[in-house]
Amino acid sequence: MAVAIKFRRRRLLQYAAWIIVLGMGLSTLMLHHRGLNWTKRLSALSGDVNAGEGTTFAMPQPTRAVPMHLAADKALEKITTSESTNTRTTSTFEESASKLPTTISTTTTTSTALIRVKCFSHNSDRWIRETKDSNNDAGMTADLIDTLLEGPKYFKKLSAVFQETICHDQSPLKQIAQQSPSVPLEQRVEEWYQRFFYLALHWKFHQPAQNEYQTRKQCQNDENLLPQLQHFQNRHSIRNFDFECRDAKFVVSPIGHIGFGAFINTQVCLTILIALRTGRIPIFTIQSIYPWQKDKLDPWLLAPTNCDRKDLQCYYMPMTPCALLLDDIRNATRYGSTSAEQRWLRTRMDIPEEMKRHRVVAVNSGLQSKGQETSEVRSIVADIVQQLMDEWIKQQKEASEKEELWSKEDWEAMKLAKLWIIEKAREDTTGLLRQFYVYFLRLNPQYKAVLSERMSELIPQDLQPSNTVGVAIRGSDKCKKESTCLPFPRYMELMSDVVHPALDNPSLRPRLIMTTEDPAIFNESLPYKLNASFPFEFLVNDQDNMQGSGFPKDFRDQGENTIVSTMTALLLHLSAGRVYLNCCSNFHSVIRNLITAQCGAQRHGNSFIYSHLSNATLTEKSDWGATPLHTVAHCLNEEGVVPRRFRICCGWYKKDAICDEIWEEHLQNREDFMQKIEKKKIG
């Protein structure tokens, strides 16, 4: 019964729209009989600046004429209501337009109405008219947009998809070209296992825009329509990477004023997990949503001064092509205003059931956890991967007999990798999370070019990852409560006495990539850098701004330099075959996750690969051809990585005998250091 009533109501609304449109048509015909050209009159009413060249038309002053398609919209708005700003408005113009006779000539309709019907048939009138939180499409070519929107669906475009990541060009993640049959099967499987997580994220967040993109692309490829399309988009502030995604739901998160690494490790990771679990798309915004955000906008402190939008897209790719209306963001249903709600988000990685009907939900998860993968989320990823593989199979069937999109060995590896998504959930508890970092840190075209130029200046052409070591040293505020810190000479002792002898070819002078945010540490490195007898040749970023703190408020005037320096440090370490980190640092944790995601120049040996081998050790040959593991990322805060003398302990570690001693030594050394400073001041 309810369905029948709804159907009748829909019919009545369509009839009402028809009456309005026909009425406008009759009025226009009357104007025509008064001596005015029909097409020119409509063009003038539609605001077409090119209408009726040489013809003047005085607009009535008391009232403003309304274009036909907007008149229908306004009439319908008076007799239709929506549940809230988060619900989709029905009975809009495009539903009525689909019933219009197809015999109407394009010469008797305005360019605006034509573009509206032909190029934006999947969009609501509200989205077209109102102010959008547009995506940054600066520097995005048609090919790049096509890669982002369609890439994962087409096997031949996968290489282009991964080229947009910050991963090293030699990284396993990027090496999609068919490999030699001699490559061990477990190596192939792990590569596809890592890629599948990334592709699932990419496709999940781009797929909702597919229909809009296909329709708009047809118009872009029509030379006759292209000028009118561009005029329409400019008029309604619709950028080339803006899509409504009407059937999608969203989870919105504010950009916090915390350290960049902390922001990624906590809010970014948990928001993406919540989005995956609830079937939503994540968006990070500077729009004020919560009561403590007093101003209308809450700009990101690290945004460059020359970027008006002041958000993450100043440096990075949009998370999604979907562009929400500003009103929908500001009026989003909120959750996470209290510590209890934040704790609920972190433990459940979900949103309350009563909020799931809303299209836009804002979450604030706090800063204590990045969340954990669940079997439910892994199943969602596996389903997305299966959809993509089904598309690839169709493409292989349609390809010529001589063209093989993949080898038999690669296809076998892909099938096993898809199974691993579920089977490896226990052994590899961060497989999906690692790819969050790879996806989130995709540089936009402008800063991709900036970083590419910076790296070409820093990296010697003859640099070999196997003979290159990275050491990231965290100092400044990190050494107060969050972590013990080694004196700089002890870092150098670790490099010369432990790391250097373990290199494959220590007879050659290897390179040492050193990065730090602390100017004092950099100054201490200079004597070693100038010492020809030191076993390493230093490779440092002389343009690093070394902000001296992990708190953005301390260096907000250095936003651009800080992000460029941070990304340069990250890219430098991805070039090394061994990297030593203090993973008490959020930024160092980001580096580690990228390396273990197979984003670095040298393969990182992830032990979960061989967890299925019953009686084989990691150094023995097996039916899988298991090879010795090579660890690239070494966290000095983890037990057994380095001798005790070089061990670091985090402030939140459970106190054990070793860390108790290390913290006691650290605090004593710090007190002695502060006393020396005081004596110098007195003297």
Buried (B, 14 or more C-beta within 10 A) or exposed (E): EEEEEEEEBEEEBBEBBBEBBEBBBEEBEEBBEEEBBBBBBBBBBBBBEEBBEEEEEEEEEEEEEBBBBBBBBEBBBEEBEEEEBBEBBBBBBBBBBEEEEEEEEEEEBBBBBBBBBBBBBBBBBBBBEBEBBBBBBEEBEEEBBBBBBBBBBBBEBBBBBBBBBBBBEBBBBBBBEEBEEEBEBBBBBBBBBBBBBBBBBBBBBBBBBBBBBEBBBEBBEEEEBEEBBBBBBEBBBBBBBBBBBBEBBBBBBBBBBBBBBBBBBBBBBBBBBBBBBBEBBBBBBBBBBEEEEEEEEBBBBBBBEEBEBBBBBBBBBBBBBBBBBBBBBBBBBBBBBEEEBBBBBBEEBBBEEEBBEBBBBBBBBBBEBBBBBBEEBBEBBBEBBBBBBEBBEEBEEEEEEEEEBBBEBBBBBBEBBBEBBEBBBEBBEBBBBBBBBBBBBBBBBBBBEBBEEBBEEBBEEEBBBBBBBBBBBBBBBBBEEBBBBBEBEEBBBBBBEBBBEEBEEEEEEBBBBBBBBBBEBBEBBEEBBEEEEBBBBBBBBEEBBBBBBBBBEBBBEBBBBBBBBBBBBBBBBBBBBBBBBBBBBBBBBBBBBBBBBBBBBBBBBBEBBBEBBEEBEBEEEBEBEBBEBEBBBBBBBEEEBBEEEBBBBBEEBEEEEEBEEBBEEBEEBBEEEEEEEEEEEEE
